[in-house]
Structure formats: structure tokens, C-alpha cells
Amino acid sequence: MLRQVAGDASDLGLGEAAKQLGVSLDTLRRWDADGKIETTRDDSNRRRVPAAEVARLRPTPERHVTGTTASPRNRFSGTVVSVETDGVMALVEIEAGPHRITAAITRDSVEELGLAEGVEATAFVKATSVMVERT
């Protein structure tokens, strides 16, 4: 169903909408002709797809992007509140918003990362292990 509007900044061009939906441009055009997707036209009469339509039709939810090369997606950035070392191991407690995360890591890691009370750090949680990266 076509609407003529000036266009919204969150509207996508057909190519980007097709890419995000994992379909061809021809499929997107057919969906538009069949009324399966709502499109708009910009001031240059180019077809646009509202972001809400892409979200409605996306086969799987959009995943957040971590922005780093490390694999864990669960990250808790905060401040180191305590570091306790004993032999080759250490316990590092990070306050991340309302959460406190305790990581058991090596003493070498504490020294290499320069972890100490008041230092900003991020706890990466993957499965049953917690990794720490200084931020």
C-alpha cells in the first residue's frame, strides 16, 4: 500500500530494506504491488520502506552488534570495586549499574590489565566463564 509522504529519516531505500529482509528487490516490489508491505515515496518519487515495516517482516529479531572482535555478547561495563589476589589467582569485583559481577581470573591478568579499585572495566560473560577487559 503506497503512501505519498516527504519521507522519514528512519525509512529505508528498497535495496537496504531487501538486504535486511533477506529477499530480492523483485520480491519487495511484488510485496508492495500485492499490498503485503507498506511503502512511501520520497520527494524524488523513490520508493521507501518504513523501518517499522522491515521490523514487522524480519524473519528473526535483529541482534545487537558488539562493536568488538571478542565473541561474548553479554557485557557489563562498570567500575572495579575490589581486587583480591592469592597466589596465582585473583577475584575481581565489578559494579556495573545495579549489578555486581565477580570474576575469578589469574593474578597475571590483573597485573597485565592494570586492574585496581576505581578502574573502569568490562566483564564479558559467556557460558560459565567470565572474562575481563579494561575499558
N, C-alpha and C positions, 0 to 999 in steps of 0.2 A: 504494500500500500504506500503510495508516494505522497509525501507532503512537500510543499514548496516553502522553504524557510531560508533564512540567511546563513544558517549553519551554526553549529555549536562547536566549541573548541574540543569537546570530547568525541565528536563524530569522527569516524574513520573513513578513509578512502576505500574503494572496493577492493583494491589489492591487499591492503593491510587487513581488512575485515576477513577476506577469503583466507589469508595466511593464518590468522588467529583461529579461524574455524576449521582449518584443515580441509578446505574444499576449493574447487577451481572457481575462476571468475565466472565461467559459464553457468556453473551451479548456482552461484549467488545471483546472477541475473535471472535465472529461471525461478528461483525462490521469490525474487521481487515481483516478477510477472504473475506468479501464482498467488501472491499475497501472503506468502509464508514468512516474509521478513519485511519490516517497515524501513523504508529508506527516505532520505531527504534529498534535496537539490541545493547546491550552494549558489552563490551569485553568478558563477560561471556556468551554471546548469550541469555541473558534475554531480553524479550520484554519490551520496554519503550514507554511511550506516551508523546510527547512534550506538555508542558504547553499550548502552543497556540492551540493545538487540543482540549484540555479539555475546554479552554475558548470558543472555537468555538461551541462546542457541549453542553455546560452547558445550561440547560433549563431556568434558571433565572440568573441574574447577581450575581456575588459574592459580598456579603455585607462586609463592613469593620467591624472589631471586635473592640469593645471599650476598652477592657482590664480592665474593672472595673465591679463592681457589680451594679452600678447605671444604670437605664434603658435609660435615654436620649442618643441618638446617636449624636446629634448636640452639639458640644463642641467648645468653643472659649477660648483657653488659652492665657493669657496676663498678664498685669500689672494693678493694681488698680491705677487710676489716681485721683479719688476723692471719698470721703465718706461724705455724708451729713445726719446727724441724726436730727430727730424732733419728740419728744415724743417717741412712741414705734416703729416707722418706720424709715427706712433709705433708701437712694438712693446710690447705689454703681456703679460707672462708671469704666468699664474695657476697656483698649485699647488692642485689640487682633489683631495684624498685622495692616491692614488698616481699621479695624472695631472698633467701639466704641459701647459697649453694656452697657445699664443702667438697673440695677436690683432694683426693689423695694422689700426689704426684711426687716425683723424685726431688731430692734436695738440689741436684744439678739443675733441674728445670727452674726451680725457684730462683737460683742464682743467675742462670742464663737470661731469664725474663726480667730480672730485677724486681721481683715481686716483694712488696713490703706493705705495711699498713698505709692506706691512703692512695695507693697506686690504682689507676683505672685499669681494668682488665675485663676480658670476656670469657665466660665459661661456655664451652661447646659441649652439648650433651648428645651422645649418640649411643644407643643401646644402653648398656650398663656402665659405660665408662664416661668420665668427664675429662675433657682436655681444656687447658687454659691458654689463652693468647693475650699478651699485653696489648692494650689499645692505646 
